[in-house]
Amino acid sequence: MNCEDIYFRNYFLNNPLSEDERQFPIAYAKVVYKDYRFLEAELATNYHPQNWYCFAVDSKADDSHGMGKAHLSCFKELIKKERKWEYLVTLQNHDIQIKTNEEMVQIFKWLDGACDAGYDFQSEAKRDRLDGLNKNFNWTFESLKIFKDASLNKRFNEKGLPLKLSLASGNIQASLARPFVEFVVNKLDLTKMLEQLDNLSQKLFFNRKKKLNLREYAGDEFFLQTLLASDDLKAPNAFTHKCIDKKINVPYVNR
């Protein structure tokens, strides 16, 4: 597999299709692990030269674990100054783009800098996973050492309690404004957070009442949703946990 062979097998656009699209590049971060020919064909179908595409390749990955770390590796590559884009879309191996690039640009302009992610607080399984994560791990900023600036981890809220992440769950697919992605990469150290989320698939949580074994589930669905909804992080262009607390369904367009 090399660039020459990929170009030989497929047709790729050489120029943006419109001035609006040229001025509004989009980045894609996709975790891949199998079905290479499908992935190559999907890239060729939706490729636009002004956009940026990052593929995090992991032959050991699957749809249930490890995607937080993989997406983060793409974030670090895509925020380099020479790579200009307005929004970043996180995807899984078999996700297919069903909107044209022109439509994507228009949708992101309507979002006007807001990040787009889905939240699920009604699923019984996800509520049990949230309960397991909250009971078995410490999510305070100080415990996680989540800010690279250590002084920011030692803060307290108005009740005198240490600041902590507000866990939330949803789908892995999301559309993220560039200021949020830069904040995640430049300001946060997510090492321990990701370790604890990954441990959800390794540590056995067992709910005797509902007979639900939570070991089979991973924590990737909590990664971006938690960062976006944790008000205490004060992440730019982020969401809020208030809608989740009030059980308000907020539509989203990414999936």
Secondary structure by P-SEA (a helix, b strand, c coil): ccaaaaaaacccccccccaaaaabbbbbbbbbccaaaaaaaaaaacccccbbbbbbcccccccccaaaaaaaaaaaaaacccccccbbbbbcccccccccaaaaaaaaaaaccccccccccccaaaaaaaaaaaaccccccccccccccccccccccccccccccccccccccccccaaaaaaacccccaaaaaaaaaacccbbbbccccccccccccccccaaaaaaccccccccccccccccccbbbbbbccc
